Amino acid sequence: MFTIRHRDKDSKARTGVLSTGHGDIPTPIFMPVGTAGTVKGILQRDLAEDINARIILGNTYHLYLRPGTEIIEKAGGLHSFMNWGRPILTDSGGYQVFSLAPNRKLTEEGAVFKSHIDGSKHVFTPENTVDIQRIIGADIMMAFDECAPFPCDHRYAEKSVALTHRWLDRAVARFRSTEPRWGHNQYLFPIVQGSTFDDLRRMSAEKTAEAGMEGNAIGGLSVGEPAEEMYRTIEVVNEILPEDKPRYLMGVGTPANILEAIERGIDMFDCVMPTRNGRNGMLFTSQGIINIKNRKWIDDFSPVDPSGPSPVSLNYSKAYLRHLIISGEILGSQIASIHNLSFYLRLVSDARERIENGTFGKWKEQMLKKLSARA
């Protein structure tokens, strides 16, 4: 499933290929977030051809509530339903249950919650979240876990990790006793938790590694902790997670976060930042971060980004994009989202190239200076 192609001589960075039933994925890779079966405002054609997304992420919680597993099953799985022929990873929905659902109740069995849509009552368990993801047809499924809030005390985090580990045993048992639904392999990734407590993270990493799944994830980061705490936690966990399997850092993050995590041995990323920030007028460019709403761009007819991570970046001017965003035109959100996602995908592509030609460290330091600048 996962083959390491090259290791950086000065860091833990590496390149690899993650093989799935819907195609091979070069790593390190960034996954655009398609929570409800769509990356907001972007056609699947543009995802594949312009952005060149190699894998996207869907969310079990949102897809389960709407359109519902019955509809997805009748459609032949999410790939068929949304007309997407490349790989899909689904989150288990645990984070959304604990962050979105009102009046949730945590039990040994699972999580009882009310829908944020209509208030209806539902239960997620380690078993039924595997079943739901089987129906969705995700190439990579996540084990149901509790994402502890930040900050939390050691006692709470310890109980949370213990529950996540008991749930993991049940999820693995269900996974091993069931078959894929749509004729392609499906993989289950456990999730390392433990807040920013090193002892809990080590214990959770060991438990996760022992599960023997095809890949592993690190959750519960980028939830408010300082960046240096996140980087330190990654280092602690990656000393334990097996090197021959992909490591997925969930919900991260800024371009700088991604480069720092790649240096520490992370292979997979997802984050809503490129699309969400793009819709609000923040652009990630080769010249630094741009707030396209600023008046300074009102008569700037140069391309959105002269380095052009995508044709969109070259075909439209800053002045035009500013006009669209300020006017609330849907096309503005679409252009900004495509540009930002293209920037992220080019960033990880460049990282792969630099790792393989032995210049990653120097390039990364140069990029960090550019990425922190305000254009």
C-alpha positions as CSV (number, residue, x, y, z in Angstrom):
1,M,0.0,0.0,0.0
2,F,2.8,2.5,0.9
3,T,6.2,2.7,-0.6
4,I,8.9,5.1,0.5
5,R,10.8,6.5,-2.5
6,H,13.3,8.9,-0.9
7,R,14.4,10.1,2.5
8,D,15.9,13.5,3.1
9,K,19.4,13.3,4.4
10,D,19.1,16.1,7.0
11,S,15.6,15.6,8.4
12,K,12.7,13.1,8.7
13,A,11.1,14.3,5.5
14,R,10.4,11.6,2.9
15,T,8.6,11.0,-0.3
16,G,6.4,8.0,-1.1
17,V,3.5,6.5,-3.0
18,L,0.2,5.5,-1.3
19,S,-1.6,3.0,-3.5
20,T,-5.4,2.8,-3.4
21,G,-8.2,1.2,-5.5
22,H,-8.8,4.6,-7.1
23,G,-5.2,5.4,-7.9
24,D,-1.7,6.1,-6.5
25,I,-1.1,9.2,-4.3
26,P,2.3,10.8,-4.2
27,T,3.3,11.9,-0.7
28,P,3.7,14.3,1.0
29,I,0.2,15.2,-0.1
30,F,-2.5,17.8,0.7
31,M,-6.2,16.7,0.6
32,P,-8.8,19.3,-0.2
33,V,-11.7,19.1,2.2
34,G,-15.0,18.0,0.5
35,T,-17.0,17.7,3.7
36,A,-20.4,17.0,2.3
37,G,-19.4,15.4,-1.0
38,T,-18.2,18.7,-2.5
39,V,-15.2,20.9,-2.2
40,K,-17.2,24.1,-1.8
41,G,-17.8,25.9,-5.1
42,I,-15.4,23.8,-7.2
43,L,-16.4,21.4,-10.0
44,Q,-14.9,17.9,-9.8
45,R,-13.4,18.7,-13.3
46,D,-11.5,21.6,-11.9
47,L,-10.4,19.6,-8.9
48,A,-8.9,17.0,-11.1
49,E,-7.6,19.0,-14.1
50,D,-6.7,22.5,-12.7
51,I,-5.9,21.8,-9.1
52,N,-4.8,18.2,-9.7
53,A,-6.1,17.0,-6.3
54,R,-4.9,13.4,-5.9
55,I,-7.3,12.6,-3.0
56,I,-10.1,14.5,-1.3
57,L,-11.6,14.3,2.2
58,G,-15.3,13.7,3.0
59,N,-16.9,13.7,6.5
60,T,-18.9,10.8,7.9
61,Y,-20.9,13.0,10.2
62,H,-22.2,15.4,7.5
63,L,-22.7,12.7,4.9
64,Y,-24.6,10.5,7.3
65,L,-27.0,13.3,8.2
66,R,-27.3,14.6,4.7
67,P,-27.9,13.1,2.1
68,G,-27.8,10.0,4.3
69,T,-26.3,6.6,3.9
70,E,-29.5,5.2,2.1
71,I,-29.1,7.7,-0.7
72,I,-25.3,7.2,-1.0
73,E,-25.8,3.4,-1.0
74,K,-28.5,3.7,-3.8
75,A,-26.0,5.8,-5.8
76,G,-23.4,3.1,-5.5
77,G,-21.1,4.9,-3.0
78,L,-19.8,8.4,-2.8
79,H,-17.4,8.1,-5.8
80,S,-20.4,7.4,-8.0
81,F,-22.7,9.9,-6.3
82,M,-20.4,12.8,-6.8
83,N,-18.7,11.6,-10.0
84,W,-15.2,11.5,-8.6
85,G,-12.8,8.8,-9.8
86,R,-9.9,9.5,-7.5
87,P,-9.4,8.4,-3.9
88,I,-11.5,9.7,-1.0
89,L,-10.6,9.7,2.7
90,T,-13.4,10.0,5.3
91,D,-13.1,11.3,8.8
92,S,-15.0,9.2,11.3
93,G,-17.1,12.2,12.4
94,G,-15.8,12.2,15.9
95,Y,-14.5,15.7,15.8
96,Q,-17.8,17.0,14.4
97,V,-19.9,15.2,17.1
98,F,-17.8,16.8,19.8
99,S,-17.6,20.2,18.3
100,L,-20.9,20.7,16.4
101,A,-23.6,18.6,17.8
102,P,-25.6,20.2,20.7
103,N,-26.4,18.2,23.8
104,R,-24.0,15.3,23.0
105,K,-23.5,12.6,25.6
106,L,-20.4,10.4,25.7
107,T,-20.8,6.8,26.9
108,E,-18.7,3.6,26.7
109,E,-20.9,2.5,23.8
110,G,-20.3,5.6,21.8
111,A,-21.6,9.2,21.4
112,V,-25.2,10.1,21.5
113,F,-25.9,13.4,19.8
114,K,-28.5,15.7,18.2
115,S,-28.2,16.7,14.6
116,H,-27.2,20.3,14.1
117,I,-29.6,20.3,11.1
118,D,-32.9,19.3,12.7
119,G,-32.2,18.3,16.3
120,S,-32.9,14.6,15.6
121,K,-31.2,12.1,17.9
122,H,-28.4,9.8,16.7
123,V,-25.7,7.4,18.0
124,F,-22.2,6.9,16.7
125,T,-20.3,3.9,17.8
126,P,-16.9,2.5,16.7
127,E,-18.8,-0.2,14.9
128,N,-21.4,1.8,13.0
129,T,-19.0,4.5,11.9
130,V,-17.0,1.7,10.2
131,D,-20.3,0.5,8.6
132,I,-21.2,4.0,7.4
133,Q,-17.7,4.5,5.9
134,R,-18.0,1.1,4.2
135,I,-21.2,2.3,2.5
136,I,-19.7,5.7,1.6
137,G,-16.9,3.7,0.0
138,A,-14.0,5.7,1.3
139,D,-10.6,4.4,0.2
140,I,-9.3,5.4,3.6
141,M,-11.5,5.4,6.7
142,M,-10.8,6.8,10.2
143,A,-11.4,5.0,13.5
144,F,-14.0,6.7,15.8
145,D,-12.2,8.7,18.5
146,E,-12.7,11.5,21.0
147,C,-10.8,14.7,20.2
148,A,-10.1,16.2,23.6
149,P,-10.5,20.0,23.8
150,F,-7.5,22.3,24.3
151,P,-6.7,23.1,26.9
152,C,-7.6,20.2,29.1
153,D,-6.0,18.8,32.2
154,H,-4.0,15.5,32.3
155,R,-6.7,13.6,34.0
156,Y,-9.3,14.4,31.4
157,A,-6.9,13.7,28.5
158,E,-5.9,10.4,30.1
159,K,-9.5,9.2,30.4
160,S,-10.2,10.4,26.8
161,V,-7.2,8.5,25.4
162,A,-8.3,5.3,27.3
163,L,-11.8,5.5,25.8
164,T,-10.4,6.2,22.3
165,H,-8.2,3.1,22.7
166,R,-11.1,0.9,23.8
167,W,-13.1,2.2,20.8
168,L,-10.2,1.5,18.5
169,D,-10.2,-2.2,19.5
170,R,-13.9,-2.4,18.6
171,A,-13.4,-0.5,15.3
172,V,-10.6,-2.8,14.2
173,A,-12.6,-5.8,15.1
174,R,-15.6,-4.5,13.0
175,F,-13.3,-3.6,10.1
176,R,-11.7,-7.0,10.0
177,S,-15.1,-8.8,10.2
178,T,-16.6,-6.8,7.3
179,E,-15.8,-6.5,3.6
180,P,-15.6,-3.4,1.2
181,R,-18.9,-2.6,-0.4
182,W,-17.9,-1.3,-3.9
183,G,-15.2,-3.6,-5.2
184,H,-12.1,-1.7,-4.1
185,N,-9.9,-2.0,-1.1
186,Q,-10.7,0.1,2.0
187,Y,-8.2,0.9,4.7
188,L,-8.7,1.9,8.3
189,F,-6.4,4.4,10.1
190,P,-6.3,4.6,13.9
191,I,-5.8,8.1,15.4
192,V,-3.2,9.1,18.0
193,Q,-4.7,11.3,20.8
194,G,-3.4,12.7,24.1
195,S,-3.5,16.5,23.9
196,T,0.0,17.9,24.4
197,F,1.0,15.5,27.1
198,D,4.1,13.5,26.0
199,D,3.4,10.5,28.1
200,L,-0.2,10.1,26.8
201,R,1.0,10.7,23.2
202,R,3.6,8.0,23.5
203,M,1.1,5.6,25.0
204,S,-1.4,6.4,22.3
205,A,1.2,6.1,19.5
206,E,2.2,2.7,20.8
207,K,-1.5,1.5,20.9
208,T,-2.1,2.9,17.4
209,A,1.0,1.2,16.0
210,E,0.0,-2.1,17.6
211,A,-3.3,-2.1,15.7
212,G,-1.3,-3.0,12.6
213,M,-3.4,-1.0,10.2
214,E,-2.2,0.2,6.8
215,G,-1.6,3.8,8.0
216,N,-1.9,6.0,11.1
217,A,-3.2,9.4,11.9
218,I,-2.4,12.1,14.5
219,G,-5.4,14.0,15.8
220,G,-6.1,16.6,18.4
221,L,-3.6,19.1,17.1
222,S,-4.2,22.5,15.5
223,V,-7.0,23.0,18.1
224,G,-5.5,26.1,19.7
225,E,-2.2,25.0,21.1
226,P,1.0,27.0,20.2
227,A,2.6,25.9,17.0
228,E,5.8,24.8,18.8
229,E,3.7,22.5,21.0
230,M,2.3,20.9,17.9
231,Y,5.7,20.4,16.3
232,R,7.1,18.9,19.5
233,T,4.1,16.6,19.8
234,I,4.6,15.4,16.2
235,E,8.3,14.6,17.0
236,V,7.3,12.6,20.0
237,V,4.6,10.6,18.1
238,N,6.7,10.0,15.0
239,E,9.5,8.4,17.1
240,I,7.0,5.6,17.7
241,L,4.7,5.3,14.7
242,P,6.1,2.9,12.1
243,E,8.2,4.5,9.4
244,D,7.0,2.1,6.7
245,K,3.4,3.4,6.9
246,P,1.9,6.7,6.0
247,R,1.4,9.3,8.7
248,Y,-1.6,11.7,8.4
249,L,-1.7,14.9,10.5
250,M,-5.4,15.8,10.7
251,G,-6.7,19.3,10.2
252,V,-3.4,21.0,9.6
253,G,-2.9,23.7,8.5
254,T,-1.1,26.8,7.3
255,P,1.6,26.4,4.5
256,A,4.2,26.9,7.2
257,N,2.7,24.2,9.4
258,I,2.8,21.8,6.5
259,L,6.4,22.4,5.7
260,E,7.4,22.1,9.4
261,A,5.4,18.8,9.6
262,I,6.9,17.4,6.4
263,E,10.3,18.0,7.9
264,R,9.2,15.9,10.9
265,G,8.0,13.0,8.9
266,I,4.4,13.7,8.1
267,D,3.0,12.4,4.8
268,M,-0.7,13.6,4.6
269,F,-2.6,16.8,5.4
270,D,-6.0,18.3,5.2
271,C,-7.4,21.7,6.2
272,V,-10.3,23.9,5.3
273,M,-8.0,27.0,5.3
274,P,-7.4,27.3,1.5
275,T,-11.1,27.3,0.7
276,R,-12.5,29.0,3.7
277,N,-9.9,31.8,3.8
278,G,-10.2,32.1,0.0
279,R,-13.9,32.8,0.2
280,N,-13.1,35.6,2.7
281,G,-10.5,37.2,0.5
282,M,-7.2,35.8,1.9
283,L,-4.9,34.4,-0.8
284,F,-1.7,32.4,-0.4
285,T,0.8,33.5,-3.1
286,S,4.4,33.3,-4.1
287,Q,4.7,36.9,-3.0
288,G,3.2,36.3,0.4
289,I,-0.3,36.5,1.9
290,I,-2.7,38.9,0.2
291,N,-5.9,40.3,1.6
292,I,-7.6,40.9,-1.7
293,K,-10.2,43.2,-0.1
294,N,-7.6,45.9,0.6
295,R,-7.9,49.1,-1.5
296,K,-4.4,48.8,-2.7
297,W,-5.5,46.1,-5.2
298,I,-8.4,48.2,-6.6
299,D,-6.5,49.1,-9.8
300,D,-3.8,46.4,-9.8
301,F,-4.3,44.6,-13.1
302,S,-1.4,42.2,-12.6
303,P,-2.2,38.5,-12.3
304,V,-3.4,37.1,-8.9
305,D,-0.1,35.3,-8.7
306,P,2.6,35.8,-11.4
307,S,4.1,32.4,-10.5
308,G,0.8,30.9,-11.5
309,P,0.1,27.8,-9.4
310,S,-2.8,27.3,-11.8
311,P,-4.2,29.0,-14.9
312,V,-6.7,30.8,-12.7
313,S,-3.8,32.6,-11.0
314,L,-2.7,34.0,-14.3
315,N,-5.9,34.6,-16.1
316,Y,-7.5,37.0,-13.7
317,S,-6.1,40.2,-12.2
318,K,-6.0,41.2,-8.6
319,A,-8.3,44.1,-9.4
320,Y,-10.9,41.9,-11.0
321,L,-10.8,39.3,-8.1
322,R,-11.1,42.1,-5.6
323,H,-14.2,43.4,-7.4
324,L,-15.8,40.0,-7.3
325,I,-15.0,39.4,-3.6
326,I,-16.2,42.8,-2.5
327,S,-19.4,42.4,-4.6
328,G,-20.1,39.0,-3.1
329,E,-20.0,37.3,-6.5
330,I,-19.8,33.5,-6.3
331,L,-17.2,33.5,-9.1
332,G,-14.8,35.4,-6.7
333,S,-15.0,32.6,-4.1
334,Q,-14.5,30.1,-6.8
335,I,-11.4,31.8,-8.3
336,A,-9.9,32.4,-4.8
337,S,-10.5,28.8,-3.7
338,I,-9.0,27.3,-6.9
339,H,-6.0,29.5,-6.5
340,N,-5.4,28.7,-2.9
341,L,-5.9,24.9,-3.4
342,S,-3.5,25.0,-6.4
343,F,-1.0,26.9,-4.2
344,Y,-1.2,24.1,-1.5
345,L,-0.9,21.3,-4.1
346,R,2.1,23.0,-5.7
347,L,3.7,23.5,-2.3
348,V,3.6,19.8,-1.5
349,S,4.7,18.9,-5.1
350,D,7.7,21.3,-4.7
351,A,8.4,19.7,-1.3
352,R,8.5,16.3,-2.9
353,E,10.9,17.5,-5.6
354,R,13.2,19.2,-3.1
355,I,13.3,16.1,-0.9
356,E,14.3,14.0,-3.9
357,N,17.0,16.3,-5.2
358,G,18.5,16.9,-1.7
359,T,17.6,20.6,-1.3
360,F,14.6,20.4,1.0
361,G,16.2,22.1,4.1
362,K,17.5,25.2,2.3
363,W,14.3,25.5,0.2
364,K,12.1,25.2,3.2
365,E,13.8,28.0,5.1
366,Q,13.5,30.3,2.1
367,M,9.8,29.4,1.7
368,L,9.0,30.1,5.4
369,K,10.2,33.7,4.9
370,K,8.0,34.1,1.9
371,L,5.0,32.4,3.4
372,S,5.1,34.7,6.5
373,A,5.3,37.9,4.4
374,R,2.3,40.1,3.8
375,A,2.1,41.3,0.2
